[in-house]
Amino acid sequence: MRNGINRRDALLAGAAGAAAVAGSYLATGWTPSFVVRPVDQTIVNLTPGPVVTFAIATFGDAGHLIHIAMAVATVVGLFGAVAFAGLRLAARTDRRATAAAVAGGGTWLLAAALTGVSVGALGAALPAAAVTGIGWLPAWADRSSGGYASLSPSESDPDDADVAEEGSPEGASRLPAGFDAVRRRTLGVVAGALGFVVAAAGGRRLFVGGDDPLADAPRSEGAAARLQELDAAGLAFESDDLHDMVSPIGEFYNVDIAEFDPEVTAAEWSLTFTGETETDRTVTFDELIDRPVEHRAVTLRCVGEDLNGRKLDNAVWTGTPIRPLLESVDPQGECDCAMLRGEDGYYVQFPVDVLAEGFLAWGMNGKELPSGHGHPVRVLIPGHWGETNVKWLSEIELLSVEDDGYWEERGWEGTGEVKTVAKLWDEGITELGDGRVELAGHAYAGTRGIERVEVSTDGGDSWTDAALSDALPDGDVWRQWRHVFEPDGEHEVVVRATDGTGTLQSGEESGSVPSGASGWVRRTVG
């Protein structure tokens, strides 16, 4: 019957591991103190560059789900192994307390070692102890019921054949009368553990409440006027779902190298200039917000998105230019380049003259930066792919020789300028009451600006200029476009943009790897 016992213990151990992860989430939420976080970060760091690139190109956003699933499975397995050890020791000592003590104590030690947070580790330890302590029973015996019951071979587990007793009827196995009670109890404990997992995953907000509303950003008084200016420059759409000139903070796309955002307060944040400089310098948050303030409209686009993907958004950012700070440290490196580093372990290299055009932002649409957008401070580099705009910025190292950034090491272009694109999303296609169809969207070309958007309703044989929103002086912001036509059946709609230098958006189709998707967006309408 040993195999049956081991299977039962393995089932309970797996349930204990899952409950431990759920308990940690219930106690800490999706924060760096969650036990899955350090394992997920290790998986991200150790995954070879070609594998990362393949996952992004093949699975898109689902690629993040893959490494999160791997991290969760790994942690469940680790905690489950601790619980299994407790169950086996309990079987040797015939003491229920041994199972709970080993599972709870071992899980606490492991969780504390992973996260560095001893109190938060109790969230994992207590459920693991409860599952193993309640679930453990003496081998195949319910002490409250005596005697044995005979089962036919068809009713007994083949692995239990070793308990057949001499002199028992041929073809029968003698099992403890409490066998069914043990099985029911084991399954009940497992079901309870799984119920706890589901409740923790879906119910944490009921215990701790929702996210606190964002506070106004320091020195954000002028942001409201900029937001109104952008709103006045926009076009009027029939579509209620298409973004206006400014994307709401909660709908602004967000991509990071890992799933867990660093927790950095404004009081503990600082930016240090190191490396090839005349003098090192550290700037605190209070010193930063005391510098000259600007409210810039800046659009960000993700290099890894599809041609007509949704990772393109615009906001008004509150912050200060980076050039005076760079000049104050007097960069000395021969390569005239710098490596920017964030608290999440991300890093990217820029030429100093490009970096000097950048902007250190601590506000977004008048509010302080959300955690997912780099609170308390991030950098914005005009006209470059969103992945180069380091969040949670903590260090700028002036280099003597060029070096690859995080994504360059993984086969991407790095700090290249964005490509020109005109988008046509589902919500930009609207049937009007008079039988016509409104086509609308956004176009973006970085600091080159958008000069023209053309629409074809016959697959590219003929082109018509679309109406454009007013150009803004910021120079790194999208423009809206709109075109109305009367359909007569199905139409192949194609859109393309011309940037401020007069260069037409490339019609050559390519995927996002390594330097961003290209081509013209095509949709069937009608």
N, C-alpha and C positions, 0 to 999 in steps of 0.2 A: 504493500500500500504506500510505500515511500514515494513513488512517482506522483500518486494522487495528492499526498501531503505537500510535496514541492510545488505542484501546480496550484494548489490552493494558496500557498504562501506567496508564490509569484504573482497571483492575481491580486491578493491583498497588498503586496508591496507596490505594484503598479498603481493601484488606487491611492495608496498613501503618497506616492510621488506626485500624482496629479493633484491631490488635495493640498500638498505642500506648496506647489506652484500657485494654485488658486488662492491659498491663504496669504502668500506673499503679495500677490496682486491686490487682494482686498485691503491689505495693510498699507501698501505703498503706492498703488496705482502704477501708471505707465511712466515711471520715473527711474533715474539711475539706481535707486535703491531696490528696484525689482530684481529678483534673483536671476531672471533670464538675461538681463542687460549685459553683464560682463561676458557671458558665454556668446551672446549674439555679436558683441564687439570683437571677440576673438575669432569667430567664424568669418566676419567681414574682413578682418586684417589678414587672415591666413589664406583666403580664397585667391587663387592665382588670377592675374589680370585678364588673360584670355577667357577664363570661365565667367568672370564678372561681365565682360563685354558681351559674351554669348547670351548670358541670362537677360541683360538689358535689351538686346536686339530681339531676342526670341520671346521673352515673357513680359517685357515692359514693366509696369507697376507690380505685376504679380511676382516678379523676381524678389522683391522684398519679402513677400509672404513665404517664399521658399526658405530663405535663411532664418526667418523668425520661427518657422515650423521646426527647422533643424535644431535651433537653440532650445525651444520648448521641449522637444523630444529628448534632447541631451540632458537637460536639467531634471526632467521627470525620471529618466533612467538613473541619474546619480542619486537622487533622493530615494528612489525605489530600491536601489541596491542597499542603501543604509537601512531602510525598513525591513528588507529581506533578511539582513544580518540579525536584526533585532528579533524577528520571528523565529529564526533558527536557534538563536541563543535561548529564547523562551522555551522552545521545545526541549532543549537539553536540561534546563533548570526547572521546567514545569512551573514557571512563574509568569503570570500575565504582566506583572510590573516590569519585567525585564524587556519585553517587547516594546512597551511604551517608552521606557527610559532610553533604550538604545536608539530607537527610531527618532524620538523627540530630541534627545541630546545630540545625536550625530547629525541630524538635519540642521539643528541650530548652529553647530560648529561649522558645517559646510556652508550654510547660507551666510553666516557672518564673515567667513573667509572670502566668499565670492564678492560680497557687496561692501564689506568694511563697516557695516552697520549692525551692531549687536542687538539693539532693541527691536529694530525692524525684522531681524531674523526670526523672532518669535512668531511672526505671522506664518512662516513656513513650518516651524517646529511643532506648534500646537496641533494643527490638523493631522500631521504625520503621526504624532503620538496617539491621537484619538483613534485614527483608523486602525493602527496596528494593535493598540490596547484592547479595543472593543472587538476586533475581528479575530484575535488569537483564541484558540481553544485547544485543549489537550488532543493529541492525535486521534481522530476519528471517534472520539467518545464525548458524549454529552453527559457530564457527571450527574445530571439530574435524572437520567434514565438508565436503568441497568438492563442486562440481558443482551441477547443477540437476535438478529433476524436473518433468516435464510432467504437469499435471492437467487433466482435462476441465472444462468450465464447471460441471458439476454437482458437482464435487469441490472447486472453488476458491471462495474468497470473492468475491462480486461486487465488493467494494471493492478487490480486488487486481488488477483488470483492467488497471490502468495499468502493470503490470510485464511485460505481453506483449511479446515481442521481435519485431522485424521478421524475417520469414523463418521464424517458427515455424509449425507446422501450424495451419491455420485452426481456430478454436474452442478453442485450447489456451492456457493461461497458463503462463509459465515461473516457477516458485517455487523458492526455495532448497531444496536437498535436506534442509536441517536444519529446515524449517518445522515438521514434526510434533514434532521434539525441542524446539523453542522453545515450542510450545504446551503440550506435556506438562510442561515445566519450569515454565512460568508457572502452570499449574493446580496443579502440585504445591506451589509456594510459597504460592499462595492457600489451598490446603487445609491446609497446615501452619500458616498464620497463623490460620485459623479454628479449627483444633484447639487452638492456644495460647489463643485467646479462651475456648473452652469449658473448658479446663483451669484457666485463671485464675479464671473465674467460679465453678467448683465446687470447686476444690482449694485455695483460699488457706488454709483452716483446717489443712490437712495440713502446711503450711509453718510457720505461726505459732502453731498451736494454737487452742483455743477461747477464749472470753472468760474472764478471770480471775473467780473467785467474788467476790461483793461482800463487803467488810469490814463489820464491825459499825459502826453509826453512832456517832459520839461521844456520850457520855452517854445511851446507849440502854438502860441497865440496867432501867428500868421498863417498856420496851416489851413484854417477854415476859409480864408480868402482865396488861397490857391485851389482848394477843392471846388469852390464856387466858380473860379475862372475856368477850370477844366470842364465843369458841368455846362457852362455857357458855350464852350467851344464845340460841344458834341452835336450829333445829328438826332433828329426825332425818328424813332423806329416804331413800327406797329408791334413788333415783338416785345413782349414784356419780360422775356427771359434772357435776352442778350445783354451782356455787361455794358454799362455806360462807359464813360471815359475813365472812370476809376473803379477798380475791382474792390468789392467788400473784403475786409481783412480775413474773414472766415472762409472765403471762397478763393483766395489767392493761392495758387499752386505752391506746393512745398515738397522739396526733394532733399534728402540728406544721405550721408554715407551709411548711417545706422538708424535704427528705429527709436533710439532713446536720446532725447535732447539733454545737453548739459544743464545743470541748474546753477546759474551764476547770478548773483545779486548785483545791483548797481554799486552797493557799498564795497563789495570785495573785488569788483572788476578793475582792471588796469590794462593799458596797452604799453608794451615795452619795445623800444627800438634798439636793436642789437646788431652785432656784426661789424661790417666795414663802415664805420661812422667816425666822425671827428669826436663825437661824444655820445654815450648811451643816454637814453632818456626814457622815463616812465611817466605816463599820463594817467591820472585817476579820472573817474567818471565826473566828479564835481569840477575838475579842471577842464574836462572836455566840453561840458555843456556851458561853461562860462566863455567859450570862444565864439566868434561871429557865427550867427545862425542863418541857415538857408532852408527853404522848403521846396525841394526839387521834385518834379514829376519824372519818374524813372520807370521804364518798362523792363521786365525781366522775361527771358525766354529760355527754356531748358534745352540744352544741346541734345539730350537723349530722346526728345519727343518725336513722334511721327510728324510728317509734313503738315497734316491737319489736326495735330494733337491739341490738347487743352492746356498745355503748360506755357501759357502766354498771358501775362497779367500786368496791370499798371497800378501804381500807387503814388501818393504824395509822401515823400520821406523828409523828416526833419533831422538836420544834422549840421555838420561843419566840414568845409573843404580840408583835404588832407595835405595839400601842397605846403602850407606854412609849417606844419609839423615836420614834414620831410626836410625842408630847408633848414630847420632849426638844428637838426642833427648832422647836417652836411655829409651826405652819402659819399663814400670814398672808393667803393669797389670798382675794379676794372671792367666788369661786365655791365655796370649800370643796371643792375637788376636786384630784385628783392623777393624774398620768400615770405608769404603771409601765412600765419598759422592760427587756427581756431581751437577753442577748448575741447572740441569733439575729436581732435586728432587730425583734422583735415588741413591740407596745405596746398598752396598754389603759387607759382612764380609769375612775376610781372616785370617788364622793363620799368625802370624808375620814372621815365617820362610819361608812360601810360598811367602808372600808379598815381602820379602827381595830379592827374585830372580827376581822381576819385573823391569819394565823399564818405565820411564816417557818420552813419545814421543811427539815431537812438529813438526815432519816432516814425510811425506809419499811419497815414491818414489822421493825424492829430493825436493818436494814442501811442503809448509806449510800445516798443516792439514786443510781439508775442514771443513766447519761448521758442516756438518752431521757426521763427524768422530771425533768431540770433540775439535775443535779449541778453544783455542790455545794449550791445553795440555790434553792428556789422559794417562791412565795407561795401560800397557800390562803385563799380568801375564802368563808366559810360560806354555803351555800345558793345559790351562783351557778353558772352553767354552767361546765363544765370549761375552756372556752377562755379564761376570764377569769383563770385561775390561772397567772400568768406563770412560765415556767421560766427557769433561768439568770438570775434577777433580778439586775440590776446598778444600777438607778437608780430613785428615786422623786422625781419633780419635782412640787412643789406649784405649782398653776396660779392665774393671776389670772382667766382666762376658760375656759369649758368648751371642750373640743376632742374630735374624734372619735378613737376607737381604730382599730386595724388592721381589724377586721371591720366596724365601723360604716361605715368608708369604702367597704366592699364590699357594703353593703346589708343587713347583719345588725343585730339589735337591740343587741348590745354587752353591757353589764353587767347584764342582766336576771336575775331569779331563775328557778331551774329550775321546770319544770312538774311536777305530780304525775303519776306513772306507775306502773302495775303490769305486770310483764313475765311472759310465758309462752314460754320458749324450748323448742326441741325436747327438750333433755335434762331438762326439767321435766315431761315427759309419760311416765309409766312404767306399764306393765302389771304388776299384782301377781299373785301366784300363785293367788289365789282368784277371779280373773276381774274384780276391780275395777281402776280406773285411778287412779293418784296424779297430781294436778296440783300443781305447786309452782313457786315463783319468788321474785322480789324486787320490792319496792315502795319508791319513794323520792319524797320531797316537800321536799327541802332542810331548812332549819331549822324548817319547819312540822311535820315529823315525820309518821309514818303512824299513824292511829288505827284504820283498818279496811280490810280487803280483802274484796270480795265476788266470788263466782263464780257464773256462770249456765251451766247445761248445756243450756239450751233456747233459745239465741239472744237472751237478755235478757228473757224473759217472767217469769222468777222468779229470785230471788237467794238465795244462802246465804253466811253469813259463813265465811271461811277461818280456820284457826288461824294465829296470828302468833307470830314470835319475840319474845323479851322486848325491850321498849323500853330504849334505852341513854341515859345522861345527856348524851352529847355533843351530841345535838340535830341533827346533820347527817350522819346515817347511815341506810342502808337497813334495812328489816326483811324477813325471809323470811316467806312465806306457804305454806300447804299445805291441800289439799282432796282427799278421796277420794270417788269415786262409782262406782256400778255401771252400766256402759253397756248399752244395749239397741239396738245399731245405731250409726249415725253421730249425733254430737252437735255442735252449734255451741257451743263454749265461749267465754264472754266474761268478762274480768276487769276490775275497776275498783277504785280506791282512794279513800279519804277521808282528807284530811290532818288534822293536829292541831288545826286551827281549825274542823273540822266541814265543810269545803268538799269536795264531791264532785269527783273528777277529771272534767274536761270530756269529754263524749262527742262533741263536734264535731270532725270529722276535718280535719286540716291537715297539710301537709308541714313539713319542718324550717325552710324559709326563711319569714320572717326571724327568728322567735323560738322555734323548737323545735317538733317534731311534737306533735300532740295527737290525742285520740280514745281509744277502748277497744280493747285487743288482742283479736282474735277468731281462734280456731283451730278447725279441724274435727278432731274426735277420734272414733275408733271405726272 
